[in-house]
Amino acid sequence: MDLFRTARPSTNSVCACALALLSFVLPVGPGLAQERPSSAALELKLEIGKSALVLGEPVYAMVRLVNVGVKPVDVFKLLDPQTGALQIEVSSSSRPRFVFLPLFYTDAVHARTALSPGEDIAAAFPIFYGALGWTFDRPGTYRVTAEYRHPSGVHSEPVRSTPMAVTVADEGRIGAFLMTGTSASEEAAKFLLWQRGDQLQAGQALVKDLLKTYPDSPVADYALLAFGRNLSRSFRNYATGRIRQADCEPALNYFQKVRSDRLPAFLQIQQRLDEARCHIRLSQPAQARESMTRAKQLGAGRPEFRLLFQQAVRLEPALQQAP
């Protein structure tokens, strides 16, 4: 996954963020024989992290592709809009059907696997902002559907999920605060999307103003998490040509302010894993074990979350010692 074609101009640091988003995807189960898939052999399930939101609140989707047939099926490993294997369709009463377009697309090497009967592959990814801007940009009830495209292409029918309803309410004018159509608004969306980006100074300033103006908003918890995650990791700022090292103490201060129960499980796990890594860096093993234990409880063995743990261990091998 190292060849990118962008939907809009950007910097190398943005490409790195796009690659990080692909790390949400998890293949499950090896498989041997390969079979041309059919709609009857595969089932696609869609879940939205939160189905009732305020305008401007980030939205995360989780998908699971299951082989419900009796033979192994050749499928894409990476269920993500950025690979083209998966498409997210959105519509509402005030907005006709449109397809969510990610900021980037990528070509993956060795991107197929044989899915045995009963096995599945799963993925989680954000869908609230992309090449078309904010996806849920006005109040209303949205209909969201996922569609999987077979590796065999035009000769096979796509597999569609059952539509999910997402209700977006305009509470406290938060949406108007974020969705101004300015460059700062776009940067703020990208900062919430990637949860990192030192070069997004105007966007970070707008998000900090949001925290001051709407401290009790659900969006505030996503903002606090983004600031904490950004500081918990080193970042190469291509605008300045410098590397900013991870700064764990202020990162943990941000994490302590997050009301985690307001966040989707995917983000709660990310927070706990980042906390554990920071506690290890600060020589706080007991706190690291506590955060890691909580992350595993939240993950509950679900395949769409397992790769989060694998990625966290790659970043901090000492996490393997946690229970």
C-alpha positions as CSV (number, residue, x, y, z in Angstrom):
1,M,0.0,0.0,0.0
2,D,2.6,2.5,-1.1
3,L,1.2,4.0,-4.2
4,F,-1.2,6.9,-3.8
5,R,-3.3,8.8,-6.2
6,T,-4.8,11.9,-4.5
7,A,-8.3,13.3,-4.9
8,R,-7.0,16.8,-4.1
9,P,-3.4,18.2,-3.8
10,S,-1.7,17.7,-0.4
11,T,1.6,17.2,1.4
12,N,3.6,14.1,2.2
13,S,2.5,14.3,5.8
14,V,-1.1,14.0,4.7
15,C,-0.3,10.9,2.8
16,A,1.1,9.4,6.0
17,C,-2.2,10.1,7.7
18,A,-4.1,8.5,4.9
19,L,-1.9,5.4,5.3
20,A,-2.7,5.4,9.0
21,L,-6.4,5.2,8.2
22,L,-5.9,2.1,6.2
23,S,-4.4,0.4,9.3
24,F,-8.0,0.2,10.6
25,V,-8.6,-2.8,8.2
26,L,-8.2,-6.4,9.3
27,P,-8.1,-9.6,7.3
28,V,-9.5,-12.6,9.2
29,G,-8.7,-16.3,8.4
30,P,-6.3,-17.7,5.8
31,G,-8.0,-20.0,3.3
32,L,-6.7,-22.2,0.5
33,A,-8.9,-22.7,-2.5
34,Q,-10.3,-19.8,-4.5
35,E,-13.8,-19.5,-5.8
36,R,-15.4,-16.8,-7.9
37,P,-17.7,-15.1,-5.5
38,S,-21.4,-14.7,-5.9
39,S,-23.9,-12.6,-4.0
40,A,-25.4,-15.7,-2.5
41,A,-22.0,-16.8,-1.0
42,L,-21.2,-13.5,0.7
43,E,-23.0,-11.3,3.2
44,L,-22.0,-7.7,4.0
45,K,-22.9,-6.2,7.4
46,L,-22.7,-2.5,8.2
47,E,-22.7,-0.9,11.7
48,I,-22.4,2.8,12.5
49,G,-20.5,3.6,15.7
50,K,-23.3,6.1,16.8
51,S,-26.5,6.5,14.9
52,A,-27.8,9.7,16.7
53,L,-25.3,12.6,16.4
54,V,-25.1,16.4,16.5
55,L,-24.1,18.3,13.4
56,G,-20.3,18.3,13.1
57,E,-19.8,15.1,15.1
58,P,-17.5,12.5,13.5
59,V,-19.1,9.3,12.2
60,Y,-17.4,5.9,12.0
61,A,-18.5,2.8,10.1
62,M,-17.7,-0.8,10.7
63,V,-18.2,-3.4,8.0
64,R,-17.9,-7.2,8.1
65,L,-17.9,-9.5,5.0
66,V,-18.9,-13.0,5.8
67,N,-18.7,-16.2,3.6
68,V,-22.1,-17.7,4.2
69,G,-21.5,-20.3,1.4
70,V,-20.1,-23.8,1.4
71,K,-16.8,-23.1,-0.6
72,P,-13.9,-20.8,-0.1
73,V,-14.3,-17.4,-1.9
74,D,-11.6,-15.2,-3.3
75,V,-12.1,-11.7,-1.8
76,F,-10.3,-8.4,-1.2
77,K,-8.4,-8.3,2.1
78,L,-8.9,-4.6,2.6
79,L,-12.4,-3.4,3.1
80,D,-11.9,0.3,2.9
81,P,-13.2,3.0,0.5
82,Q,-9.6,4.0,-0.1
83,T,-8.9,0.7,-1.9
84,G,-12.0,0.7,-4.1
85,A,-13.2,-2.6,-2.7
86,L,-15.9,-1.0,-0.7
87,Q,-18.3,1.9,-1.5
88,I,-20.3,3.9,1.0
89,E,-23.6,5.4,-0.3
90,V,-25.4,8.2,1.5
91,S,-28.7,9.9,0.9
92,S,-31.3,12.0,2.8
93,S,-34.6,13.7,2.0
94,S,-32.8,17.0,1.3
95,R,-29.8,15.5,-0.5
96,P,-29.9,13.0,-3.4
97,R,-27.8,9.8,-3.3
98,F,-24.1,10.3,-3.4
99,V,-21.0,8.2,-2.9
100,F,-18.6,8.9,-0.1
101,L,-15.2,9.7,-1.6
102,P,-12.1,9.4,0.6
103,L,-9.4,12.0,0.4
104,F,-7.0,9.4,-1.0
105,Y,-7.1,6.2,-2.9
106,T,-4.4,3.5,-2.7
107,D,-3.3,0.4,-4.7
108,A,-2.6,-2.6,-2.4
109,V,-0.1,-5.3,-3.2
110,H,-1.3,-8.9,-2.6
111,A,-4.7,-7.6,-1.7
112,R,-6.7,-10.8,-2.0
113,T,-7.3,-13.8,0.2
114,A,-9.4,-16.9,0.1
115,L,-12.2,-16.7,2.6
116,S,-13.3,-20.1,3.9
117,P,-17.0,-20.9,4.8
118,G,-17.9,-19.2,8.0
119,E,-14.9,-16.8,8.0
120,D,-15.1,-13.1,7.7
121,I,-13.0,-10.0,7.2
122,A,-13.8,-6.8,9.0
123,A,-12.8,-3.1,9.0
124,A,-13.6,0.2,10.7
125,F,-13.1,3.7,9.2
126,P,-14.3,7.3,9.4
127,I,-16.8,8.5,6.8
128,F,-17.6,12.0,8.1
129,Y,-15.2,13.9,5.8
130,G,-13.7,13.2,2.4
131,A,-13.0,14.6,-1.0
132,L,-16.5,16.1,-1.1
133,G,-16.1,17.8,2.2
134,W,-18.3,17.1,5.2
135,T,-20.5,14.0,4.5
136,F,-23.3,14.9,7.0
137,D,-23.4,18.6,6.4
138,R,-26.9,19.4,7.5
139,P,-29.5,18.2,10.0
140,G,-31.7,15.3,9.0
141,T,-31.9,11.5,8.7
142,Y,-29.4,9.9,6.4
143,R,-29.5,6.5,4.8
144,V,-26.1,4.8,4.7
145,T,-25.4,1.7,2.7
146,A,-22.1,-0.3,2.1
147,E,-21.4,-2.1,-1.1
148,Y,-18.6,-4.6,-1.7
149,R,-17.1,-5.0,-5.2
150,H,-15.7,-8.4,-6.0
151,P,-12.2,-8.9,-7.3
152,S,-13.7,-10.5,-10.4
153,G,-15.1,-7.1,-11.3
154,V,-18.0,-6.6,-13.8
155,H,-18.8,-10.3,-14.0
156,S,-20.1,-10.5,-10.5
157,E,-22.9,-8.7,-8.8
158,P,-21.8,-6.4,-5.9
159,V,-22.9,-7.3,-2.3
160,R,-24.9,-4.7,-0.5
161,S,-25.5,-4.3,3.2
162,T,-28.8,-3.5,4.9
163,P,-29.1,0.3,5.0
164,M,-28.5,2.0,8.3
165,A,-30.1,5.2,9.5
166,V,-28.1,8.1,10.9
167,T,-29.9,11.0,12.5
168,V,-28.1,14.3,12.7
169,A,-29.5,17.1,14.9
170,D,-28.4,20.8,14.9
171,E,-27.7,21.4,18.6
172,G,-26.3,24.7,19.8
173,R,-25.1,25.8,16.3
174,I,-22.0,23.6,16.6
175,G,-22.2,22.6,12.9
176,A,-22.3,26.3,11.9
177,F,-19.2,26.9,14.0
178,L,-17.3,24.1,12.3
179,M,-18.7,24.1,8.7
180,T,-17.8,27.6,7.6
181,G,-16.4,26.7,4.2
182,T,-13.1,28.3,5.0
183,S,-9.6,26.7,4.9
184,A,-9.7,26.7,8.7
185,S,-12.9,24.6,8.6
186,E,-11.3,22.1,6.2
187,E,-8.2,21.9,8.4
188,A,-10.3,21.3,11.4
189,A,-12.1,18.5,9.7
190,K,-8.8,16.9,8.7
191,F,-7.4,17.2,12.2
192,L,-10.5,15.4,13.6
193,L,-10.2,12.9,10.8
194,W,-6.5,12.0,11.1
195,Q,-6.2,12.9,14.9
196,R,-2.8,14.4,14.1
197,G,-1.3,17.2,12.0
198,D,1.0,19.8,13.5
199,Q,0.9,21.7,10.1
200,L,-2.9,22.2,10.5
201,Q,-2.5,25.3,12.7
202,A,-5.6,27.1,11.6
203,G,-7.7,24.0,12.0
204,Q,-6.3,23.3,15.4
205,A,-7.0,26.9,16.5
206,L,-10.6,26.5,15.3
207,V,-11.0,23.2,17.2
208,K,-9.6,24.8,20.4
209,D,-12.1,27.7,20.0
210,L,-14.8,25.0,19.8
211,L,-13.6,23.5,23.1
212,K,-13.9,26.9,24.7
213,T,-17.3,27.7,23.2
214,Y,-18.9,24.3,23.4
215,P,-17.1,22.4,26.2
216,D,-20.1,20.1,26.9
217,S,-20.7,19.2,23.2
218,P,-20.2,15.6,22.1
219,V,-17.8,17.0,19.4
220,A,-15.6,18.3,22.3
221,D,-14.7,14.7,23.3
222,Y,-13.6,13.9,19.7
223,A,-11.5,17.1,19.8
224,L,-9.9,16.3,23.1
225,L,-9.1,12.8,21.8
226,A,-7.5,14.3,18.6
227,F,-5.2,16.6,20.6
228,G,-4.2,13.8,22.9
229,R,-3.5,11.3,20.1
230,N,-1.6,13.9,18.1
231,L,0.8,14.6,21.1
232,S,1.1,11.0,22.0
233,R,3.0,10.2,18.8
234,S,6.0,11.8,17.1
235,F,5.2,13.8,14.0
236,R,7.2,14.8,11.0
237,N,6.1,18.3,10.0
238,Y,6.9,18.6,6.3
239,A,6.0,22.3,6.3
240,T,9.0,22.9,8.6
241,G,11.1,19.9,7.9
242,R,11.3,19.0,11.6
243,I,10.2,16.0,13.7
244,R,8.3,16.8,16.9
245,Q,8.8,14.1,19.4
246,A,5.9,12.5,21.4
247,D,4.9,14.6,24.4
248,C,3.1,12.2,26.7
249,E,2.3,14.3,29.8
250,P,0.1,16.8,28.0
251,A,-1.3,14.0,25.9
252,L,-2.4,12.1,29.0
253,N,-3.9,15.4,30.3
254,Y,-6.1,15.6,27.2
255,F,-7.1,11.9,27.6
256,Q,-8.2,12.4,31.2
257,K,-10.7,15.1,30.0
258,V,-12.3,12.8,27.4
259,R,-15.7,11.4,28.3
260,S,-14.9,8.1,26.7
261,D,-18.4,6.7,27.0
262,R,-19.6,9.3,24.4
263,L,-17.2,7.9,21.8
264,P,-17.6,4.8,19.5
265,A,-15.8,1.7,20.8
266,F,-13.2,2.0,18.1
267,L,-12.0,5.3,19.4
268,Q,-12.2,4.3,23.0
269,I,-9.8,1.4,22.2
270,Q,-7.5,3.8,20.4
271,Q,-7.5,6.1,23.4
272,R,-6.7,3.3,25.9
273,L,-3.8,2.0,23.7
274,D,-2.3,5.4,23.3
275,E,-2.6,5.9,27.1
276,A,-0.8,2.6,27.7
277,R,2.0,3.5,25.3
278,C,2.4,6.9,27.0
279,H,2.5,5.3,30.5
280,I,5.2,3.0,29.4
281,R,7.3,5.9,28.1
282,L,6.8,7.7,31.4
283,S,7.8,4.5,33.3
284,Q,4.4,3.9,34.8
285,P,3.9,0.2,34.3
286,A,0.8,-0.2,36.6
287,Q,-1.1,2.5,34.7
288,A,0.0,1.0,31.4
289,R,-1.4,-2.4,32.4
290,E,-4.7,-0.8,33.5
291,S,-5.1,1.0,30.2
292,M,-4.2,-2.1,28.2
293,T,-6.6,-4.3,30.1
294,R,-9.4,-1.8,29.5
295,A,-8.6,-1.7,25.8
296,K,-8.9,-5.5,25.6
297,Q,-12.2,-5.5,27.4
298,L,-13.5,-2.9,25.0
299,G,-12.2,-4.9,22.0
300,A,-13.9,-8.1,23.2
301,G,-12.0,-10.1,20.5
302,R,-13.9,-8.5,17.7
303,P,-11.9,-8.8,14.4
304,E,-12.4,-5.2,13.3
305,F,-10.5,-4.1,16.4
306,R,-7.7,-6.7,16.5
307,L,-5.4,-4.9,14.1
308,L,-5.5,-1.8,16.5
309,F,-3.7,-4.0,19.0
310,Q,-1.2,-5.3,16.5
311,Q,-0.4,-1.7,15.4
312,A,0.0,-0.6,19.0
313,V,2.5,-3.4,19.7
314,R,4.5,-2.5,16.7
315,L,4.7,1.1,17.9
316,E,5.5,0.0,21.5
317,P,6.7,-3.6,21.8
318,A,6.6,-3.4,25.6
319,L,2.8,-3.5,25.3
320,Q,3.1,-7.2,24.7
321,Q,3.9,-7.6,28.4
322,A,0.6,-6.2,29.4
323,P,-2.1,-8.7,30.4
